[in-house]
Amino acid sequence: MKRRCYITLILCPLLCFSANLQAETMLYLEHAQTLDFDETLHPDAQILRGDVMFKHDDAVMYCDSAYYYESRNSMDAFGNVRMVQGDTLFGYGDKLYYDGNTKFVRFRNNVRLVDKQTILTTDSLNYDRQNDLAWYFSGGMIVDSLNTLTSNWGQYRSGTKQALFKDNVRLMNSRFVMDADTLHYNTESHIANIVGETVIIYEEETTIYSTLGWYNTETEHSMLLNHSLIVNAGGSTMTGDTIYYDKQAGWGKALQNIEMTDSANHITLYGNYGEMYEYGVHGQNSGFATDSAMLVDWSDSTDYTYIHADSLFTEELQYKLAQLIEVSDTLPPDTLWKDTTYRQMRGFYGVRLYKTDLQAVCDSFIYNGRDSIMMLFGSPIAWSDNQQVSAEHIDIYIKNGVVDYAHSIGSALAIEQKHTVCFNQLSGKEMFAYMREGKLRRIDVNGNAETVFYPQEDDGTFVGVNKTQSSFVSIFFSEDGKLEHATFTSATAGTLYPLQDLKYEERLLGGFFWAADVRPFSPDDVFRKVNRN
């Protein structure tokens, strides 16, 4: 049996309510154009049509038609469904199922939840009004004033503006795309909390890999944990236990177990504190490391160079390169200035260097990639095989990744150990040591040149001690490192002494010292603390 009545006045409240319900939990019907009953199909429902309006606490719900279950304090709404909660939260959909006792809402089909500038769209949305929690489970999207986020599953709290996304999560804005499996996000602060494998991509600029941390999508400041990785398009990377990164400034700071790599120049910086600059006053793609800092140059894949210092820097510097262009046969060539770059490396305090064919210690160094020169300052000492060179300042010239020659300036001293107490020695104001295939082949000494040499028989027996003084001397070595011959100026004074005629101290040049105890003997040995006093 079906009955129908027409309602032309606002109904408030309508009928009787169950005695066991408190007033604050009651669902009120505020308005409808018609009210029907269908005791056959819907015996416990009031069938409402036309501008239907319900109210429950601070929420008002509108629809074209509805089934109102008074005894259950619930209703089902259909057509142009709209829910208004307070003055900020609005829900829309084709269908709405509401339980007034639990304050639980189910929106279905073409669903939108609008919270000021935040809009959530999905096909199915559940909303727990009592706990202020909305969630979707069949794919959805949240758009705020800055970002668009999509995922298979997501939830949102309007009170805290906090959202949680899972499965195929993607955050997009005009600058970058963030992909993750799980992501926490605040629509007011625009901060994304990273809690799983996440990739942030700035197209043709930077890619960030992280599993834990936070990223402010508005300021592009972030804190990245768990040995996150930043990769720049130019080939530079940064990783560490903790990274603070400012993308807009092109700056990053890493703490503990850091690693900064410049793959274009085959350089890696290690340490427990480091900074990286993508651009700016510190140069292009520059880096700085300290606290157990080490620089590894792997441009020669067969023989890496390891350098330790208290502080290490690497930077890409710009300069203009002149190129001559032929204009015509009758006019002089024109000059074209081309912008180009070179790599510079610097180290300060306690520098220790190890390479298979070269080791060195000094106070500080600079490597200029434009001219391939490594300059050693502060009482530098360099070794190759059983030869040692020291001076006030040493410049090492590198060609095709290997040492070509070294220029020692001021109190230059070269020593070759022949026996426990027998040392060939050269000293002077200035010294050039020329290498070939990693072997010392010639030494030139200018200014107050003095030598001490131990000539040997073919069987290795020492003939005696030869001491000379001249203004210039050149010493030549064979491929196996043996002394071949020496060239002196005509005014050279020299004497060959029998070994027994000279005491040990008389066989040593002024300023002689043999520093094998401070020499690095392996890559790990660059970290050994030594006293050079």
C-alpha positions as CSV (number, residue, x, y, z in Angstrom):
1,M,0.0,0.0,0.0
2,K,1.4,3.4,-1.0
3,R,0.5,6.7,0.5
4,R,1.4,10.2,-0.5
5,C,1.1,13.6,1.1
6,Y,2.2,17.0,-0.1
7,I,4.2,19.4,2.1
8,T,4.3,23.0,1.3
9,L,5.6,24.3,4.6
10,I,9.1,23.9,6.2
11,L,8.9,20.8,8.5
12,C,11.0,21.4,11.7
13,P,11.1,19.0,13.4
14,L,9.0,16.2,11.8
15,L,7.3,13.3,13.6
16,C,8.5,11.6,16.7
17,F,12.0,10.5,17.5
18,S,13.2,7.5,19.4
19,A,13.4,8.1,23.2
20,N,16.8,6.6,23.4
21,L,18.4,9.2,21.1
22,Q,19.9,12.4,22.6
23,A,19.0,15.7,21.0
24,E,22.5,16.5,19.7
25,T,22.6,13.3,17.7
26,M,19.3,13.6,16.0
27,L,19.0,14.0,12.2
28,Y,16.5,16.7,11.4
29,L,14.6,17.0,8.2
30,E,14.4,20.7,7.5
31,H,12.7,20.8,4.1
32,A,11.2,18.7,1.3
33,Q,8.5,19.4,-1.3
34,T,6.9,15.9,-1.1
35,L,6.9,13.1,1.4
36,D,5.8,9.5,0.4
37,F,5.6,6.1,2.1
38,D,6.0,2.8,0.3
39,E,5.2,0.1,2.9
40,T,5.9,-2.7,0.3
41,L,9.4,-1.7,-1.0
42,H,10.6,0.6,1.8
43,P,8.4,0.0,4.8
44,D,10.7,1.9,7.3
45,A,11.6,4.8,5.0
46,Q,10.1,8.2,4.4
47,I,10.5,9.0,0.7
48,L,11.3,12.7,0.2
49,R,11.6,14.6,-3.1
50,G,12.2,18.2,-4.2
51,D,14.7,20.5,-2.5
52,V,15.4,18.1,0.3
53,M,17.4,19.5,3.2
54,F,18.6,17.8,6.4
55,K,20.5,19.1,9.3
56,H,22.7,17.3,11.8
57,D,24.7,19.3,14.4
58,D,26.8,21.8,12.3
59,A,26.2,19.9,9.0
60,V,23.5,20.7,6.5
61,M,22.8,18.2,3.6
62,Y,20.9,18.9,0.4
63,C,19.7,16.6,-2.4
64,D,17.0,16.1,-5.0
65,S,15.5,13.1,-3.2
66,A,16.1,10.9,-0.2
67,Y,15.1,7.9,1.9
68,Y,14.8,9.0,5.5
69,Y,15.1,6.2,8.1
70,E,13.8,7.9,11.2
71,S,14.2,4.9,13.5
72,R,17.8,4.4,12.5
73,N,18.6,8.1,12.5
74,S,20.0,7.8,9.0
75,M,19.2,8.7,5.4
76,D,20.2,8.0,1.8
77,A,20.4,11.0,-0.5
78,F,20.3,11.1,-4.4
79,G,20.9,13.7,-7.1
80,N,22.8,16.9,-6.7
81,V,24.0,15.9,-3.3
82,R,25.6,18.7,-1.3
83,M,26.8,18.7,2.3
84,V,27.9,21.9,4.1
85,Q,29.8,21.6,7.4
86,G,30.4,24.8,9.2
87,D,31.4,27.6,6.8
88,T,34.5,25.9,5.3
89,L,33.8,22.3,4.3
90,F,31.6,21.4,1.4
91,G,30.9,17.9,0.0
92,Y,29.3,17.1,-3.4
93,G,28.3,13.9,-5.2
94,D,25.5,11.9,-6.9
95,K,24.7,9.9,-3.8
96,L,25.2,10.2,0.0
97,Y,24.6,7.6,2.7
98,Y,24.5,9.1,6.2
99,D,24.3,7.5,9.7
100,G,23.4,10.2,12.3
101,N,24.4,8.0,15.2
102,T,28.0,7.4,14.1
103,K,28.2,10.6,12.0
104,F,29.5,8.5,9.2
105,V,29.0,9.7,5.6
106,R,29.5,7.8,2.3
107,F,29.7,9.9,-0.9
108,R,29.4,8.0,-4.2
109,N,29.9,9.0,-7.8
110,N,31.4,12.3,-9.0
111,V,32.5,13.2,-5.5
112,R,34.1,16.5,-4.5
113,L,35.2,17.6,-1.0
114,V,36.0,21.3,-0.9
115,D,37.9,22.8,2.1
116,K,38.6,26.4,1.3
117,Q,41.3,26.2,-1.5
118,T,41.7,22.4,-1.2
119,I,39.5,20.3,-3.5
120,L,39.4,16.5,-3.2
121,T,37.8,14.6,-6.1
122,T,37.1,10.9,-6.3
123,D,34.4,8.4,-7.2
124,S,33.9,7.0,-3.7
125,L,34.6,8.8,-0.4
126,N,33.9,7.9,3.2
127,Y,33.8,10.7,5.8
128,D,33.8,10.2,9.5
129,R,32.5,13.5,10.8
130,Q,33.1,12.5,14.4
131,N,36.8,12.0,13.9
132,D,37.1,14.5,11.1
133,L,38.5,12.0,8.7
134,A,37.7,11.5,5.0
135,W,39.2,8.8,2.8
136,Y,39.0,7.4,-0.7
137,F,40.0,3.9,-1.8
138,S,39.5,3.7,-5.6
139,G,41.7,6.5,-6.8
140,G,41.4,10.2,-6.1
141,M,43.0,13.6,-6.4
142,I,43.6,16.5,-4.0
143,V,44.3,20.0,-5.4
144,D,45.3,22.9,-3.3
145,S,46.6,26.4,-4.1
146,L,50.0,25.0,-5.1
147,N,50.0,21.3,-5.8
148,T,48.0,18.5,-7.3
149,L,48.2,15.0,-5.6
150,T,46.9,11.7,-6.9
151,S,46.9,8.2,-5.5
152,N,45.0,5.0,-5.3
153,W,44.2,5.5,-1.6
154,G,44.1,8.7,0.4
155,Q,42.7,10.3,3.5
156,Y,42.3,13.9,4.6
157,R,41.5,15.8,7.8
158,S,40.0,19.2,7.3
159,G,40.8,20.4,10.9
160,T,44.6,19.8,10.6
161,K,44.8,20.1,6.8
162,Q,46.8,16.8,6.9
163,A,46.5,14.2,4.1
164,L,47.9,10.7,3.7
165,F,48.4,9.1,0.4
166,K,49.3,5.5,-0.5
167,D,49.9,3.5,-3.7
168,N,51.0,5.2,-6.9
169,V,51.3,8.6,-5.2
170,R,52.2,11.6,-7.4
171,L,52.6,15.2,-6.4
172,M,52.7,17.7,-9.3
173,N,53.3,21.4,-9.5
174,S,54.8,23.8,-12.1
175,R,58.4,23.1,-11.0
176,F,58.7,19.4,-10.3
177,V,57.0,16.0,-9.9
178,M,57.2,13.8,-6.8
179,D,56.4,10.1,-7.0
180,A,56.1,7.9,-3.9
181,D,54.5,4.8,-2.5
182,T,53.4,6.6,0.7
183,L,53.3,10.3,1.4
184,H,52.1,12.6,4.2
185,Y,51.1,16.1,3.1
186,N,49.7,19.3,4.6
187,T,47.6,21.4,2.3
188,E,48.1,24.6,4.4
189,S,51.9,24.4,4.9
190,H,52.5,22.6,1.6
191,I,55.0,20.4,3.4
192,A,55.3,16.8,2.2
193,N,56.6,14.2,4.8
194,I,58.5,11.4,3.1
195,V,58.0,8.0,4.7
196,G,58.9,5.6,1.9
197,E,60.7,5.4,-1.4
198,T,60.3,8.8,-3.1
199,V,61.6,10.4,-6.3
200,I,61.4,14.1,-6.9
201,I,62.2,15.2,-10.5
202,Y,63.0,18.7,-11.7
203,E,63.0,18.0,-15.5
204,E,66.5,18.5,-16.9
205,E,67.7,19.9,-13.6
206,T,67.7,17.8,-10.5
207,T,66.5,14.4,-9.3
208,I,66.1,13.6,-5.6
209,Y,65.9,10.0,-4.1
210,S,64.8,9.6,-0.5
211,T,63.0,7.3,1.9
212,L,62.6,9.6,4.9
213,G,62.4,13.3,5.5
214,W,60.3,16.4,4.6
215,Y,60.1,18.6,1.6
216,N,58.5,22.1,1.6
217,T,57.0,22.3,-1.9
218,E,56.5,26.0,-1.6
219,T,60.0,27.1,-0.5
220,E,61.7,24.0,-1.9
221,H,63.6,23.6,1.4
222,S,64.0,20.0,2.6
223,M,65.5,17.8,5.2
224,L,66.4,14.3,3.8
225,L,67.4,11.4,5.9
226,N,68.5,7.7,5.5
227,H,71.4,8.5,3.0
228,S,69.2,10.3,0.5
229,L,70.6,11.2,-2.9
230,I,70.6,14.4,-4.9
231,V,71.6,14.1,-8.6
232,N,72.1,17.2,-10.8
233,A,71.9,17.3,-14.6
234,G,75.5,18.4,-14.8
235,G,76.6,15.2,-13.3
236,S,77.2,16.2,-9.7
237,T,75.6,14.2,-6.8
238,M,75.3,14.5,-3.0
239,T,74.5,11.9,-0.4
240,G,74.8,11.6,3.4
241,D,73.0,10.5,6.5
242,T,71.3,13.9,6.7
243,I,70.9,16.4,3.9
244,Y,69.5,20.0,4.2
245,Y,68.7,21.1,0.7
246,D,67.5,24.5,-0.7
247,K,66.6,23.8,-4.4
248,Q,65.9,27.5,-5.2
249,A,69.2,28.6,-3.9
250,G,71.0,25.6,-5.4
251,W,72.6,24.7,-2.1
252,G,72.8,21.6,0.0
253,K,74.4,20.6,3.3
254,A,75.2,17.0,4.3
255,L,76.1,15.5,7.6
256,Q,77.8,12.2,8.4
257,N,79.1,9.7,5.8
258,I,78.8,12.3,3.0
259,E,79.7,11.7,-0.6
260,M,79.7,14.4,-3.3
261,T,80.6,13.3,-6.8
262,D,81.4,15.4,-9.9
263,S,81.1,12.7,-12.6
264,A,82.0,15.1,-15.4
265,N,85.4,15.7,-13.8
266,H,85.7,12.3,-12.1
267,I,86.1,13.7,-8.6
268,T,84.4,12.5,-5.4
269,L,84.5,14.3,-2.0
270,Y,84.0,12.3,1.3
271,G,83.7,13.5,4.9
272,N,81.3,14.0,7.8
273,Y,80.3,17.5,6.9
274,G,79.9,19.0,3.4
275,E,78.2,21.6,1.3
276,M,77.3,21.7,-2.3
277,Y,76.6,24.7,-4.5
278,E,75.0,24.2,-7.9
279,Y,75.6,27.9,-8.9
280,G,76.4,31.3,-7.3
281,V,79.3,33.2,-5.8
282,H,81.1,29.9,-4.9
283,G,81.3,28.9,-8.6
284,Q,79.4,26.5,-10.6
285,N,79.0,22.9,-9.2
286,S,81.2,23.5,-6.3
287,G,81.6,21.4,-3.2
288,F,83.2,21.6,0.3
289,A,84.0,18.8,2.8
290,T,85.6,18.6,6.2
291,D,85.7,16.3,9.2
292,S,87.6,13.2,7.9
293,A,87.5,14.8,4.5
294,M,89.0,13.0,1.5
295,L,89.1,13.9,-2.2
296,V,89.4,11.0,-4.8
297,D,90.3,11.8,-8.3
298,W,89.3,8.9,-10.5
299,S,90.0,10.4,-13.9
300,D,92.7,7.7,-14.3
301,S,90.7,4.5,-13.9
302,T,93.8,2.5,-13.3
303,D,95.3,4.7,-10.6
304,Y,93.1,6.9,-8.3
305,T,94.5,9.9,-6.5
306,Y,93.5,10.1,-2.8
307,I,93.9,13.4,-0.9
308,H,93.1,14.2,2.7
309,A,93.0,17.6,4.4
310,D,91.1,19.3,7.2
311,S,89.1,21.1,4.6
312,L,88.7,20.2,0.9
313,F,87.1,22.3,-1.9
314,T,86.3,21.7,-5.5
315,E,84.7,24.2,-7.8
316,E,84.0,24.9,-11.5
317,L,85.3,28.3,-12.6
318,Q,84.5,30.2,-15.8
319,Y,87.0,32.0,-18.1
320,K,87.0,33.3,-21.7
321,L,89.0,31.4,-24.3
322,A,90.2,33.3,-27.4
323,Q,89.7,31.7,-30.8
324,L,90.9,33.2,-34.1
325,I,88.4,33.1,-37.0
326,E,89.5,33.6,-40.6
327,V,87.4,36.4,-42.1
328,S,88.9,36.5,-45.6
329,D,92.2,36.0,-47.4
330,T,92.9,39.8,-47.4
331,L,91.8,40.6,-43.8
332,P,93.4,39.6,-40.6
333,P,91.7,36.9,-38.5
334,D,89.0,38.0,-36.1
335,T,89.0,37.1,-32.4
336,L,86.1,35.2,-30.9
337,W,85.9,35.0,-27.1
338,K,84.2,31.8,-25.9
339,D,83.0,31.1,-22.4
340,T,84.4,27.9,-21.0
341,T,85.1,26.4,-17.6
342,Y,87.8,24.5,-15.7
343,R,87.9,22.6,-12.4
344,Q,89.8,23.8,-9.4
345,M,90.5,21.8,-6.2
346,R,91.9,23.2,-2.9
347,G,92.9,21.7,0.4
348,F,93.9,23.3,3.6
349,Y,95.8,22.1,6.7
350,G,97.4,18.7,7.1
351,V,97.3,17.7,3.4
352,R,98.3,14.1,2.6
353,L,98.2,12.7,-0.9
354,Y,98.6,9.2,-2.2
355,K,98.9,7.9,-5.8
356,T,100.8,4.8,-6.9
357,D,103.5,6.9,-8.6
358,L,103.3,10.0,-6.3
359,Q,102.9,10.7,-2.6
360,A,103.0,14.1,-0.9
361,V,102.4,16.0,2.3
362,C,102.1,19.8,2.8
363,D,100.1,22.4,4.6
364,S,97.8,23.3,1.6
365,F,97.4,22.7,-2.1
366,I,95.6,24.1,-5.2
367,Y,95.0,22.1,-8.3
368,N,94.2,24.2,-11.4
369,G,92.4,22.2,-14.1
370,R,92.9,24.8,-16.7
371,D,96.7,24.3,-16.7
372,S,96.7,20.9,-15.0
373,I,99.0,22.2,-12.2
374,M,99.0,21.0,-8.6
375,M,100.7,23.6,-6.3
376,L,101.9,22.5,-2.9
377,F,102.4,25.1,-0.2
378,G,103.7,25.0,3.4
379,S,106.8,22.8,3.7
380,P,105.8,20.4,0.9
381,I,107.4,16.9,0.6
382,A,106.8,14.7,-2.4
383,W,107.9,11.1,-3.0
384,S,108.2,8.8,-6.1
385,D,109.6,5.3,-5.7
386,N,112.7,5.8,-3.4
387,Q,113.1,9.5,-4.2
388,Q,112.1,12.4,-2.0
389,V,111.8,16.1,-3.0
390,S,111.2,19.0,-0.7
391,A,111.2,22.8,-1.1
392,E,109.4,25.9,0.1
393,H,107.0,25.5,-2.8
394,I,106.4,22.7,-5.3
395,D,104.4,22.8,-8.6
396,I,103.5,19.5,-10.1
397,Y,102.6,19.5,-13.8
398,I,100.2,16.8,-14.9
399,K,99.7,15.6,-18.5
400,N,97.1,13.1,-19.6
401,G,96.5,12.2,-15.9
402,V,100.1,11.4,-15.0
403,V,102.9,13.5,-13.6
404,D,105.0,15.2,-16.3
405,Y,107.4,17.1,-14.2
406,A,107.7,18.9,-10.9
407,H,109.1,22.4,-10.2
408,S,110.6,22.9,-6.7
409,I,111.3,26.5,-5.6
410,G,113.3,27.7,-2.6
411,S,115.6,25.4,-0.6
412,A,115.0,22.6,-3.0
413,L,116.3,19.2,-1.9
414,A,116.1,15.9,-3.7
415,I,117.1,12.7,-2.0
416,E,117.4,9.1,-3.2
417,Q,118.0,6.3,-0.7
418,K,120.6,3.9,-1.9
419,H,121.3,2.1,1.4
420,T,120.3,2.5,5.0
421,V,122.8,5.2,5.6
422,C,123.7,6.1,1.9
423,F,121.6,8.8,0.2
424,N,122.2,10.5,-3.2
425,Q,121.4,14.2,-2.7
426,L,120.8,17.3,-4.8
427,S,120.1,20.8,-3.5
428,G,119.7,24.3,-4.9
429,K,117.5,27.3,-5.2
430,E,115.4,25.8,-7.9
431,M,114.9,22.3,-9.2
432,F,113.0,20.6,-12.1
433,A,112.3,16.9,-11.9
434,Y,111.1,15.3,-15.2
435,M,109.1,12.1,-15.3
436,R,108.4,9.6,-18.0
437,E,105.9,6.8,-17.6
438,G,105.9,7.3,-13.9
439,K,109.7,7.1,-13.5
440,L,112.1,9.9,-12.7
441,R,114.4,10.4,-15.7
442,R,116.1,13.8,-15.2
443,I,116.7,16.5,-12.6
444,D,117.9,20.0,-13.3
445,V,119.2,22.2,-10.4
446,N,119.7,25.9,-10.7
447,G,121.5,28.2,-8.2
448,N,124.0,27.0,-5.6
449,A,123.7,23.5,-6.8
450,E,125.3,20.9,-4.5
451,T,125.4,17.1,-4.9
452,V,126.3,14.1,-2.9
453,F,126.4,10.8,-4.9
454,Y,127.5,7.3,-4.2
455,P,129.0,5.9,-7.4
456,Q,128.6,2.1,-7.7
457,E,130.4,-0.8,-9.5
458,D,128.4,-3.0,-11.7
459,D,128.0,-5.5,-8.9
460,G,126.5,-2.7,-6.7
461,T,129.6,-2.0,-4.6
462,F,129.9,1.6,-3.5
463,V,133.1,3.3,-5.0
464,G,133.0,6.2,-2.6
465,V,131.2,9.5,-2.0
466,N,131.3,12.2,-4.7
467,K,130.6,15.8,-3.5
468,T,130.2,18.7,-6.0
469,Q,129.4,22.4,-6.0
470,S,128.3,24.4,-9.1
471,S,125.8,26.9,-10.3
472,F,123.9,24.3,-12.4
473,V,123.7,20.5,-12.7
474,S,121.6,18.0,-14.6
475,I,121.2,14.4,-13.5
476,F,120.0,11.7,-15.8
477,F,118.4,8.3,-14.8
478,S,117.9,5.1,-16.7
479,E,114.5,3.4,-17.1
480,D,115.2,1.2,-14.1
481,G,116.0,4.3,-12.0
482,K,119.8,4.0,-11.9
483,L,122.0,7.1,-12.2
484,E,123.4,7.2,-15.8
485,H,125.4,10.4,-15.9
486,A,125.5,14.1,-14.7
487,T,126.3,17.3,-16.5
488,F,127.9,20.2,-14.6
489,T,129.0,23.8,-15.4
490,S,132.7,24.3,-16.2
491,A,133.3,26.0,-12.9
492,T,132.2,22.9,-10.9
493,A,134.3,21.9,-7.8
494,G,134.1,18.2,-6.9
495,T,135.9,15.5,-4.9
496,L,135.5,11.8,-4.7
497,Y,136.1,10.5,-1.1
498,P,136.5,7.0,0.1
499,L,133.6,6.0,2.3
500,Q,135.8,5.6,5.4
501,D,137.2,9.1,5.1
502,L,133.9,10.8,5.8
503,K,131.7,10.6,8.8
504,Y,128.0,10.1,8.3
505,E,127.2,13.7,9.1
506,E,129.8,14.9,6.6
507,R,128.0,13.0,3.8
508,L,124.8,15.0,4.3
509,L,124.0,18.3,2.6
510,G,122.8,21.2,4.7
511,G,119.1,20.9,5.6
512,F,119.1,17.2,5.0
513,F,116.2,15.2,6.3
514,W,114.7,11.8,5.3
515,A,110.9,11.8,6.1
516,A,109.9,8.2,5.4
517,D,107.9,8.2,8.7
518,V,105.4,10.8,7.4
519,R,105.0,9.4,3.9
520,P,101.6,8.0,3.0
521,F,101.9,4.4,1.9
522,S,98.2,3.6,1.0
523,P,94.9,5.3,0.4
524,D,93.9,4.7,4.0
525,D,97.2,6.1,5.2
526,V,96.3,9.6,4.1
527,F,94.2,9.8,7.4
528,R,97.2,8.9,9.6
529,K,98.1,11.7,12.0
530,V,101.8,12.7,11.9
531,N,104.0,15.2,13.7
532,R,106.2,17.0,11.1
533,N,108.0,19.3,13.7
